Amino acid sequence: MNRYPTVAEVTESARRLVSRFPGTGRLRRVGTSRAGRPILMLSVGHGTRHVLVVARPHPDEPVGGATALALAERVAGGDRRSPATDPEAVTWDIVLCLDPDGAALSEGIEAATAGPAPTLSAYYRAAFRPVAAEQPEWAPIEGRQLPESRALFDAIDALRPVLQCSLHNVDAGGAWVQLTRDLPGLAAPFAASAADVGIPVQHGTYDALYWENPAPGIHVLPPPDSTARPAAGSENIGRSTWCAPQRYGGATAIVEVPLWATAPADDRAPHPAPARALRDLSGLVREGGRRVTAVFEKARGFLPSPEDSPPVRVLEWMADDLYDLVADSWEPLARQAEAGPRTDGAPSSTTAGISALEVVARRQPLRAAGLLLRLLHTAHDPAAGGLHHQLDQLFTAWCTEFEQSLGLRRVPVSAQVELQTRTVVAAAECALAR
């Protein structure tokens, strides 16, 4: 396997699996997207306990469809190497694509990341990620109830899963798992699987900056009364689809695997100058955001209205305050670093932890620039060509700097799928053993 399957290919493969394993596999529609696209669930097995798997919650993270099919094949084939994949004991319910509308706006990402040497440039030119309030897992935190979110909430209420697994890609870095409740016993098989396929375990991540970190690459959501929440906004995370299984005693595992691995992802050596590095990264994301926004402002007059264009809504959202929000979230860490060297091994003071934040600082302007380049390429205004040329030069230079600064190495699709599949099964084993 050297490429990700498209949503259409995943759906067709699911239909073929149902035909090959009649009675064991069932495919049904569990919801409809805002644009009228079906949200499909493939169920495999007949056990009374359920594991719910969610693929493509973010449309720019394509690994989930391939992992979903690998899991379904393993269970349908009667793989009893693990009690979790015994189809007589456990039913696996797999949402094939939670955000089909977003995936339609990311059409081309599978081709852009195919082959032995896909580039960051090709990836960011094809990728689309909606604003937070239009991301099905995250929208409830923002006070929105999307039909995609409702479909997932309804599935959770109907199935009462022991475990929900959300399948994600990080564009660059290492692999990690976020948990809404600790799953003792997961760390060892996760680390072993990552070593087997040659993917580093990420030490420290922006996504779980203030979560509990009981083992390398394992992050556990703090209890509701804790003040330890990511500064970049998840105070109401209890409203998310991630936390919904808790009402039935279930847990959620968010499993992240990288498209590109970074050389320092697992380097837990103390960073020589963390305070200065954090301030430099804050400046990097602000300056990158400022330069993309300057081009966006010049193009606003001939771009579609935000009401009619999800990509324009993303650009407005990012230009509004997202770059500053990200940069400001690192200021407390910089002040801590200035107070003296950390002796507790906190990720924010390690080479790996700083590198994880560098990924965020570099990718935010690139996401915006990639979207804007697509809009400028199709615009008919006479000014569009010049702005496209100006931004394209900047975008290309940023991609090169990203690759060189962090020593990026492409992770084979097969390795991503293998690690994610094995981690999901291991998490299910831990959850079912409770």
MARZARO-811712 format. One record per residue (C-alpha): x, y, z; residue in three letters. Coordinates in steps of 0.25 Angstrom, whole numbers, padded with zeros to 4 digits. Layout:
REM residues N
{X X; Y Y; Z Z; rest ala} $
...
END
This chain:
REM residues 434
{X 0000; Y 0000; Z 0000; rest met} $
{X 0006; Y 0013; Z -0004; rest asn} $
{X -0006; Y 0022; Z -0004; rest arg} $
{X -0018; Y 0026; Z 0003; rest tyr} $
{X -0032; Y 0021; Z -0002; rest pro} $
{X -0042; Y 0032; Z -0006; rest thr} $
{X -0055; Y 0032; Z 0001; rest val} $
{X -0062; Y 0026; Z -0011; rest ala} $
{X -0051; Y 0015; Z -0011; rest glu} $
{X -0053; Y 0012; Z 0004; rest val} $
{X -0068; Y 0011; Z 0002; rest thr} $
{X -0067; Y 0002; Z -0009; rest glu} $
{X -0057; Y -0007; Z -0001; rest ser} $
{X -0067; Y -0007; Z 0010; rest ala} $
{X -0078; Y -0012; Z 0001; rest arg} $
{X -0070; Y -0023; Z -0005; rest arg} $
{X -0066; Y -0027; Z 0010; rest leu} $
{X -0081; Y -0028; Z 0013; rest val} $
{X -0083; Y -0037; Z 0001; rest ser} $
{X -0071; Y -0046; Z 0004; rest arg} $
{X -0076; Y -0048; Z 0019; rest phe} $
{X -0091; Y -0048; Z 0018; rest pro} $
{X -0097; Y -0047; Z 0032; rest gly} $
{X -0084; Y -0043; Z 0038; rest thr} $
{X -0083; Y -0029; Z 0032; rest gly} $
{X -0094; Y -0019; Z 0031; rest arg} $
{X -0093; Y -0005; Z 0024; rest leu} $
{X -0103; Y 0005; Z 0027; rest arg} $
{X -0106; Y 0020; Z 0027; rest arg} $
{X -0105; Y 0026; Z 0041; rest val} $
{X -0106; Y 0041; Z 0037; rest gly} $
{X -0106; Y 0052; Z 0026; rest thr} $
{X -0096; Y 0063; Z 0024; rest ser} $
{X -0100; Y 0078; Z 0023; rest arg} $
{X -0098; Y 0076; Z 0008; rest ala} $
{X -0107; Y 0064; Z 0007; rest gly} $
{X -0095; Y 0053; Z 0007; rest arg} $
{X -0097; Y 0040; Z 0014; rest pro} $
{X -0090; Y 0037; Z 0027; rest ile} $
{X -0088; Y 0022; Z 0026; rest leu} $
{X -0085; Y 0012; Z 0037; rest met} $
{X -0079; Y -0002; Z 0035; rest leu} $
{X -0082; Y -0012; Z 0046; rest ser} $
{X -0074; Y -0025; Z 0047; rest val} $
{X -0077; Y -0036; Z 0057; rest gly} $
{X -0088; Y -0040; Z 0066; rest his} $
{X -0083; Y -0038; Z 0080; rest gly} $
{X -0091; Y -0030; Z 0091; rest thr} $
{X -0079; Y -0021; Z 0094; rest arg} $
{X -0076; Y -0010; Z 0084; rest his} $
{X -0064; Y -0003; Z 0079; rest val} $
{X -0067; Y 0010; Z 0071; rest leu} $
{X -0057; Y 0015; Z 0061; rest val} $
{X -0057; Y 0028; Z 0054; rest val} $
{X -0050; Y 0031; Z 0041; rest ala} $
{X -0047; Y 0044; Z 0034; rest arg} $
{X -0052; Y 0053; Z 0046; rest pro} $
{X -0042; Y 0063; Z 0039; rest his} $
{X -0042; Y 0063; Z 0024; rest pro} $
{X -0028; Y 0067; Z 0023; rest asp} $
{X -0024; Y 0054; Z 0030; rest glu} $
{X -0026; Y 0043; Z 0020; rest pro} $
{X -0020; Y 0030; Z 0028; rest val} $
{X -0033; Y 0027; Z 0035; rest gly} $
{X -0040; Y 0021; Z 0023; rest gly} $
{X -0029; Y 0011; Z 0021; rest ala} $
{X -0028; Y 0008; Z 0035; rest thr} $
{X -0043; Y 0006; Z 0036; rest ala} $
{X -0043; Y -0005; Z 0025; rest leu} $
{X -0031; Y -0012; Z 0031; rest ala} $
{X -0039; Y -0013; Z 0044; rest leu} $
{X -0051; Y -0018; Z 0037; rest ala} $
{X -0044; Y -0028; Z 0030; rest glu} $
{X -0037; Y -0033; Z 0042; rest arg} $
{X -0050; Y -0035; Z 0050; rest val} $
{X -0058; Y -0040; Z 0038; rest ala} $
{X -0047; Y -0051; Z 0036; rest gly} $
{X -0049; Y -0056; Z 0050; rest gly} $
{X -0036; Y -0052; Z 0055; rest asp} $
{X -0035; Y -0058; Z 0069; rest arg} $
{X -0021; Y -0054; Z 0072; rest arg} $
{X -0027; Y -0043; Z 0080; rest ser} $
{X -0040; Y -0045; Z 0089; rest pro} $
{X -0043; Y -0031; Z 0084; rest ala} $
{X -0044; Y -0035; Z 0069; rest thr} $
{X -0053; Y -0048; Z 0072; rest asp} $
{X -0066; Y -0045; Z 0064; rest pro} $
{X -0074; Y -0054; Z 0073; rest glu} $
{X -0070; Y -0046; Z 0085; rest ala} $
{X -0069; Y -0031; Z 0080; rest val} $
{X -0076; Y -0023; Z 0070; rest thr} $
{X -0067; Y -0013; Z 0063; rest trp} $
{X -0075; Y -0001; Z 0057; rest asp} $
{X -0067; Y 0007; Z 0048; rest ile} $
{X -0071; Y 0021; Z 0043; rest val} $
{X -0065; Y 0021; Z 0029; rest leu} $
{X -0064; Y 0037; Z 0028; rest cys} $
{X -0069; Y 0046; Z 0038; rest leu} $
{X -0068; Y 0059; Z 0030; rest asp} $
{X -0071; Y 0055; Z 0015; rest pro} $
{X -0073; Y 0070; Z 0012; rest asp} $
{X -0059; Y 0073; Z 0016; rest gly} $
{X -0053; Y 0061; Z 0009; rest ala} $
{X -0060; Y 0066; Z -0004; rest ala} $
{X -0052; Y 0079; Z -0002; rest leu} $
{X -0039; Y 0071; Z 0001; rest ser} $
{X -0041; Y 0063; Z -0012; rest glu} $
{X -0027; Y 0061; Z -0018; rest gly} $
{X -0020; Y 0059; Z -0005; rest ile} $
{X -0019; Y 0045; Z -0007; rest glu} $
{X -0012; Y 0047; Z -0021; rest ala} $
{X -0004; Y 0058; Z -0015; rest ala} $
{X 0002; Y 0049; Z -0004; rest thr} $
{X 0003; Y 0036; Z -0013; rest ala} $
{X 0016; Y 0030; Z -0018; rest gly} $
{X 0030; Y 0028; Z -0011; rest pro} $
{X 0033; Y 0043; Z -0009; rest ala} $
{X 0021; Y 0052; Z -0008; rest pro} $
{X 0024; Y 0067; Z -0004; rest thr} $
{X 0019; Y 0076; Z 0007; rest leu} $
{X 0016; Y 0086; Z -0004; rest ser} $
{X 0007; Y 0076; Z -0011; rest ala} $
{X 0000; Y 0072; Z 0002; rest tyr} $
{X -0003; Y 0086; Z 0007; rest tyr} $
{X -0008; Y 0091; Z -0007; rest arg} $
{X -0018; Y 0080; Z -0007; rest ala} $
{X -0022; Y 0079; Z 0008; rest ala} $
{X -0034; Y 0086; Z 0014; rest phe} $
{X -0038; Y 0087; Z 0029; rest arg} $
{X -0051; Y 0094; Z 0033; rest pro} $
{X -0052; Y 0104; Z 0044; rest val} $
{X -0053; Y 0099; Z 0058; rest ala} $
{X -0068; Y 0101; Z 0058; rest ala} $
{X -0070; Y 0093; Z 0046; rest glu} $
{X -0061; Y 0081; Z 0050; rest gln} $
{X -0071; Y 0070; Z 0055; rest pro} $
{X -0064; Y 0065; Z 0067; rest glu} $
{X -0060; Y 0079; Z 0072; rest trp} $
{X -0073; Y 0087; Z 0067; rest ala} $
{X -0080; Y 0084; Z 0080; rest pro} $
{X -0069; Y 0091; Z 0088; rest ile} $
{X -0072; Y 0103; Z 0080; rest glu} $
{X -0087; Y 0103; Z 0083; rest gly} $
{X -0091; Y 0097; Z 0069; rest arg} $
{X -0099; Y 0084; Z 0067; rest gln} $
{X -0095; Y 0079; Z 0053; rest leu} $
{X -0103; Y 0068; Z 0047; rest pro} $
{X -0090; Y 0060; Z 0046; rest glu} $
{X -0088; Y 0062; Z 0061; rest ser} $
{X -0102; Y 0058; Z 0064; rest arg} $
{X -0100; Y 0045; Z 0056; rest ala} $
{X -0088; Y 0042; Z 0064; rest leu} $
{X -0095; Y 0045; Z 0077; rest phe} $
{X -0107; Y 0037; Z 0073; rest asp} $
{X -0098; Y 0025; Z 0070; rest ala} $
{X -0091; Y 0026; Z 0083; rest ile} $
{X -0104; Y 0027; Z 0090; rest asp} $
{X -0109; Y 0014; Z 0083; rest ala} $
{X -0097; Y 0006; Z 0084; rest leu} $
{X -0091; Y 0010; Z 0097; rest arg} $
{X -0077; Y 0007; Z 0093; rest pro} $
{X -0067; Y 0001; Z 0102; rest val} $
{X -0057; Y 0009; Z 0094; rest leu} $
{X -0057; Y 0020; Z 0083; rest gln} $
{X -0045; Y 0021; Z 0074; rest cys} $
{X -0043; Y 0034; Z 0066; rest ser} $
{X -0033; Y 0032; Z 0055; rest leu} $
{X -0024; Y 0044; Z 0052; rest his} $
{X -0012; Y 0048; Z 0044; rest asn} $
{X -0002; Y 0059; Z 0049; rest val} $
{X 0005; Y 0065; Z 0037; rest asp} $
{X 0019; Y 0064; Z 0043; rest ala} $
{X 0025; Y 0059; Z 0056; rest gly} $
{X 0023; Y 0045; Z 0063; rest gly} $
{X 0012; Y 0037; Z 0068; rest ala} $
{X 0003; Y 0039; Z 0080; rest trp} $
{X -0010; Y 0035; Z 0087; rest val} $
{X -0019; Y 0044; Z 0095; rest gln} $
{X -0029; Y 0037; Z 0104; rest leu} $
{X -0041; Y 0042; Z 0112; rest thr} $
{X -0038; Y 0032; Z 0122; rest arg} $
{X -0025; Y 0025; Z 0125; rest asp} $
{X -0024; Y 0011; Z 0119; rest leu} $
{X -0013; Y 0004; Z 0127; rest pro} $
{X -0006; Y -0006; Z 0119; rest gly} $
{X -0007; Y 0002; Z 0106; rest leu} $
{X 0007; Y 0009; Z 0107; rest ala} $
{X 0015; Y -0004; Z 0105; rest ala} $
{X 0009; Y -0009; Z 0092; rest pro} $
{X 0008; Y 0005; Z 0086; rest phe} $
{X 0023; Y 0007; Z 0088; rest ala} $
{X 0026; Y -0007; Z 0083; rest ala} $
{X 0017; Y -0005; Z 0070; rest ser} $
{X 0023; Y 0009; Z 0067; rest ala} $
{X 0037; Y 0003; Z 0068; rest ala} $
{X 0034; Y -0009; Z 0059; rest asp} $
{X 0029; Y 0000; Z 0048; rest val} $
{X 0040; Y 0011; Z 0050; rest gly} $
{X 0031; Y 0022; Z 0054; rest ile} $
{X 0036; Y 0031; Z 0066; rest pro} $
{X 0027; Y 0033; Z 0078; rest val} $
{X 0025; Y 0047; Z 0080; rest gln} $
{X 0030; Y 0053; Z 0093; rest his} $
{X 0021; Y 0065; Z 0096; rest gly} $
{X 0010; Y 0071; Z 0087; rest thr} $
{X 0003; Y 0084; Z 0085; rest tyr} $
{X -0011; Y 0076; Z 0084; rest asp} $
{X -0009; Y 0071; Z 0099; rest ala} $
{X 0000; Y 0082; Z 0104; rest leu} $
{X -0005; Y 0081; Z 0118; rest tyr} $
{X -0011; Y 0067; Z 0119; rest trp} $
{X -0006; Y 0057; Z 0128; rest glu} $
{X 0006; Y 0049; Z 0122; rest asn} $
{X 0007; Y 0036; Z 0129; rest pro} $
{X 0016; Y 0029; Z 0118; rest ala} $
{X 0023; Y 0034; Z 0106; rest pro} $
{X 0013; Y 0037; Z 0095; rest gly} $
{X 0001; Y 0035; Z 0104; rest ile} $
{X -0007; Y 0047; Z 0109; rest his} $
{X -0019; Y 0046; Z 0118; rest val} $
{X -0030; Y 0057; Z 0119; rest leu} $
{X -0029; Y 0064; Z 0133; rest pro} $
{X -0042; Y 0062; Z 0141; rest pro} $
{X -0053; Y 0072; Z 0139; rest pro} $
{X -0049; Y 0080; Z 0152; rest asp} $
{X -0035; Y 0082; Z 0147; rest ser} $
{X -0030; Y 0096; Z 0142; rest thr} $
{X -0020; Y 0088; Z 0133; rest ala} $
{X -0026; Y 0091; Z 0120; rest arg} $
{X -0019; Y 0095; Z 0106; rest pro} $
{X -0018; Y 0110; Z 0106; rest ala} $
{X -0022; Y 0110; Z 0091; rest ala} $
{X -0036; Y 0107; Z 0095; rest gly} $
{X -0043; Y 0094; Z 0100; rest ser} $
{X -0049; Y 0099; Z 0113; rest glu} $
{X -0062; Y 0092; Z 0109; rest asn} $
{X -0056; Y 0079; Z 0104; rest ile} $
{X -0067; Y 0071; Z 0111; rest gly} $
{X -0077; Y 0075; Z 0101; rest arg} $
{X -0069; Y 0069; Z 0090; rest ser} $
{X -0072; Y 0055; Z 0083; rest thr} $
{X -0059; Y 0050; Z 0090; rest trp} $
{X -0065; Y 0051; Z 0104; rest cys} $
{X -0079; Y 0045; Z 0100; rest ala} $
{X -0075; Y 0030; Z 0103; rest pro} $
{X -0072; Y 0034; Z 0117; rest gln} $
{X -0087; Y 0035; Z 0121; rest arg} $
{X -0087; Y 0020; Z 0118; rest tyr} $
{X -0074; Y 0017; Z 0125; rest gly} $
{X -0066; Y 0017; Z 0112; rest gly} $
{X -0054; Y 0023; Z 0108; rest ala} $
{X -0048; Y 0030; Z 0095; rest thr} $
{X -0035; Y 0028; Z 0089; rest ala} $
{X -0030; Y 0038; Z 0079; rest ile} $
{X -0019; Y 0032; Z 0071; rest val} $
{X -0009; Y 0041; Z 0063; rest glu} $
{X 0001; Y 0036; Z 0053; rest val} $
{X 0010; Y 0045; Z 0045; rest pro} $
{X 0010; Y 0047; Z 0030; rest leu} $
{X 0025; Y 0051; Z 0031; rest trp} $
{X 0033; Y 0048; Z 0043; rest ala} $
{X 0042; Y 0058; Z 0049; rest thr} $
{X 0056; Y 0055; Z 0054; rest ala} $
{X 0055; Y 0060; Z 0068; rest pro} $
{X 0041; Y 0055; Z 0071; rest ala} $
{X 0046; Y 0046; Z 0082; rest asp} $
{X 0058; Y 0053; Z 0087; rest asp} $
{X 0056; Y 0056; Z 0101; rest arg} $
{X 0069; Y 0063; Z 0104; rest ala} $
{X 0067; Y 0076; Z 0110; rest pro} $
{X 0066; Y 0087; Z 0100; rest his} $
{X 0078; Y 0097; Z 0101; rest pro} $
{X 0070; Y 0110; Z 0101; rest ala} $
{X 0055; Y 0107; Z 0102; rest pro} $
{X 0050; Y 0121; Z 0106; rest ala} $
{X 0057; Y 0127; Z 0094; rest arg} $
{X 0052; Y 0116; Z 0085; rest ala} $
{X 0038; Y 0118; Z 0089; rest leu} $
{X 0039; Y 0133; Z 0087; rest arg} $
{X 0045; Y 0130; Z 0073; rest asp} $
{X 0034; Y 0121; Z 0070; rest leu} $
{X 0023; Y 0131; Z 0074; rest ser} $
{X 0029; Y 0141; Z 0065; rest gly} $
{X 0030; Y 0131; Z 0054; rest leu} $
{X 0015; Y 0127; Z 0054; rest val} $
{X 0011; Y 0142; Z 0056; rest arg} $
{X 0020; Y 0147; Z 0044; rest glu} $
{X 0016; Y 0135; Z 0035; rest gly} $
{X 0001; Y 0138; Z 0038; rest gly} $
{X 0003; Y 0153; Z 0036; rest arg} $
{X 0009; Y 0151; Z 0022; rest arg} $
{X -0002; Y 0141; Z 0017; rest val} $
{X -0012; Y 0151; Z 0023; rest thr} $
{X -0006; Y 0162; Z 0015; rest ala} $
{X -0008; Y 0155; Z 0002; rest val} $
{X -0022; Y 0150; Z 0006; rest phe} $
{X -0026; Y 0165; Z 0009; rest glu} $
{X -0022; Y 0169; Z -0005; rest lys} $
{X -0030; Y 0158; Z -0011; rest ala} $
{X -0043; Y 0159; Z -0002; rest arg} $
{X -0050; Y 0168; Z -0013; rest gly} $
{X -0051; Y 0157; Z -0023; rest phe} $
{X -0051; Y 0144; Z -0015; rest leu} $
{X -0065; Y 0137; Z -0012; rest pro} $
{X -0072; Y 0142; Z 0000; rest ser} $
{X -0070; Y 0134; Z 0013; rest pro} $
{X -0084; Y 0130; Z 0014; rest glu} $
{X -0082; Y 0123; Z 0000; rest asp} $
{X -0068; Y 0118; Z 0002; rest ser} $
{X -0063; Y 0109; Z 0013; rest pro} $
{X -0048; Y 0112; Z 0009; rest pro} $
{X -0051; Y 0127; Z 0011; rest val} $
{X -0057; Y 0124; Z 0024; rest arg} $
{X -0044; Y 0117; Z 0029; rest val} $
{X -0036; Y 0129; Z 0024; rest leu} $
{X -0044; Y 0139; Z 0031; rest glu} $
{X -0044; Y 0130; Z 0044; rest trp} $
{X -0029; Y 0129; Z 0043; rest met} $
{X -0027; Y 0144; Z 0040; rest ala} $
{X -0036; Y 0148; Z 0051; rest asp} $
{X -0028; Y 0143; Z 0063; rest asp} $
{X -0023; Y 0129; Z 0061; rest leu} $
{X -0008; Y 0132; Z 0059; rest tyr} $
{X -0008; Y 0140; Z 0071; rest asp} $
{X -0016; Y 0130; Z 0079; rest leu} $
{X -0006; Y 0119; Z 0076; rest val} $
{X 0006; Y 0129; Z 0079; rest ala} $
{X 0000; Y 0134; Z 0092; rest asp} $
{X -0002; Y 0120; Z 0097; rest ser} $
{X 0013; Y 0118; Z 0098; rest trp} $
{X 0016; Y 0130; Z 0106; rest glu} $
{X 0013; Y 0123; Z 0120; rest pro} $
{X 0023; Y 0112; Z 0116; rest leu} $
{X 0034; Y 0123; Z 0112; rest ala} $
{X 0032; Y 0129; Z 0125; rest arg} $
{X 0034; Y 0116; Z 0132; rest gln} $
{X 0046; Y 0113; Z 0124; rest ala} $
{X 0052; Y 0127; Z 0128; rest glu} $
{X 0050; Y 0124; Z 0143; rest ala} $
{X 0060; Y 0113; Z 0142; rest gly} $
{X 0063; Y 0099; Z 0136; rest pro} $
{X 0053; Y 0089; Z 0138; rest arg} $
{X 0057; Y 0076; Z 0145; rest thr} $
{X 0043; Y 0069; Z 0143; rest asp} $
{X 0046; Y 0065; Z 0129; rest gly} $
{X 0034; Y 0074; Z 0124; rest ala} $
{X 0032; Y 0072; Z 0109; rest pro} $
{X 0032; Y 0087; Z 0107; rest ser} $
{X 0046; Y 0088; Z 0112; rest ser} $
{X 0051; Y 0076; Z 0103; rest thr} $
{X 0057; Y 0076; Z 0089; rest thr} $
{X 0045; Y 0067; Z 0085; rest ala} $
{X 0035; Y 0076; Z 0091; rest gly} $
{X 0040; Y 0089; Z 0085; rest ile} $
{X 0041; Y 0082; Z 0071; rest ser} $
{X 0026; Y 0078; Z 0073; rest ala} $
{X 0023; Y 0093; Z 0075; rest leu} $
{X 0031; Y 0097; Z 0063; rest glu} $
{X 0023; Y 0088; Z 0054; rest val} $
{X 0010; Y 0096; Z 0059; rest val} $
{X 0017; Y 0109; Z 0056; rest ala} $
{X 0021; Y 0105; Z 0042; rest arg} $
{X 0008; Y 0098; Z 0038; rest arg} $
{X -0002; Y 0109; Z 0042; rest gln} $
{X 0003; Y 0119; Z 0031; rest pro} $
{X 0005; Y 0107; Z 0021; rest leu} $
{X -0009; Y 0103; Z 0023; rest arg} $
{X -0015; Y 0117; Z 0020; rest ala} $
{X -0005; Y 0119; Z 0008; rest ala} $
{X -0009; Y 0106; Z 0002; rest gly} $
{X -0024; Y 0109; Z 0002; rest leu} $
{X -0021; Y 0123; Z -0003; rest leu} $
{X -0013; Y 0118; Z -0014; rest leu} $
{X -0024; Y 0109; Z -0019; rest arg} $
{X -0034; Y 0121; Z -0018; rest leu} $
{X -0025; Y 0130; Z -0026; rest leu} $
{X -0022; Y 0119; Z -0036; rest his} $
{X -0037; Y 0119; Z -0040; rest thr} $
{X -0040; Y 0134; Z -0039; rest ala} $
{X -0042; Y 0142; Z -0051; rest his} $
{X -0038; Y 0155; Z -0046; rest asp} $
{X -0026; Y 0162; Z -0053; rest pro} $
{X -0019; Y 0163; Z -0040; rest ala} $
{X -0020; Y 0148; Z -0036; rest ala} $
{X -0008; Y 0144; Z -0045; rest gly} $
{X 0002; Y 0154; Z -0038; rest gly} $
{X -0003; Y 0150; Z -0024; rest leu} $
{X -0002; Y 0136; Z -0027; rest his} $
{X 0012; Y 0137; Z -0032; rest his} $
{X 0016; Y 0145; Z -0019; rest gln} $
{X 0010; Y 0135; Z -0010; rest leu} $
{X 0015; Y 0123; Z -0017; rest asp} $
{X 0029; Y 0128; Z -0015; rest gln} $
{X 0027; Y 0130; Z -0001; rest leu} $
{X 0020; Y 0116; Z 0001; rest phe} $
{X 0031; Y 0109; Z -0006; rest thr} $
{X 0041; Y 0115; Z 0002; rest ala} $
{X 0034; Y 0111; Z 0015; rest trp} $
{X 0032; Y 0097; Z 0011; rest cys} $
{X 0047; Y 0096; Z 0008; rest thr} $
{X 0050; Y 0102; Z 0022; rest glu} $
{X 0040; Y 0092; Z 0029; rest phe} $
{X 0046; Y 0080; Z 0022; rest glu} $
{X 0061; Y 0084; Z 0026; rest gln} $
{X 0059; Y 0090; Z 0040; rest ser} $
{X 0052; Y 0077; Z 0045; rest leu} $
{X 0059; Y 0067; Z 0036; rest gly} $
{X 0045; Y 0062; Z 0031; rest leu} $
{X 0045; Y 0047; Z 0026; rest arg} $
{X 0032; Y 0042; Z 0019; rest arg} $
{X 0025; Y 0030; Z 0027; rest val} $
{X 0020; Y 0019; Z 0017; rest pro} $
{X 0005; Y 0018; Z 0017; rest val} $
{X 0006; Y 0004; Z 0021; rest ser} $
{X 0014; Y 0007; Z 0033; rest ala} $
{X 0004; Y 0018; Z 0038; rest gln} $
{X -0008; Y 0008; Z 0036; rest val} $
{X 0000; Y -0003; Z 0043; rest glu} $
{X 0003; Y 0005; Z 0055; rest leu} $
{X -0011; Y 0011; Z 0056; rest gln} $
{X -0018; Y -0002; Z 0054; rest thr} $
{X -0009; Y -0009; Z 0065; rest arg} $
{X -0011; Y 0003; Z 0074; rest thr} $
{X -0026; Y 0002; Z 0073; rest val} $
{X -0027; Y -0013; Z 0075; rest val} $
{X -0018; Y -0011; Z 0088; rest ala} $
{X -0026; Y 0000; Z 0093; rest ala} $
{X -0039; Y -0009; Z 0091; rest ala} $
{X -0032; Y -0020; Z 0099; rest glu} $
{X -0029; Y -0011; Z 0110; rest cys} $
{X -0044; Y -0005; Z 0110; rest ala} $
{X -0050; Y -0018; Z 0109; rest leu} $
{X -0042; Y -0024; Z 0121; rest ala} $
{X -0048; Y -0014; Z 0130; rest arg} $
END
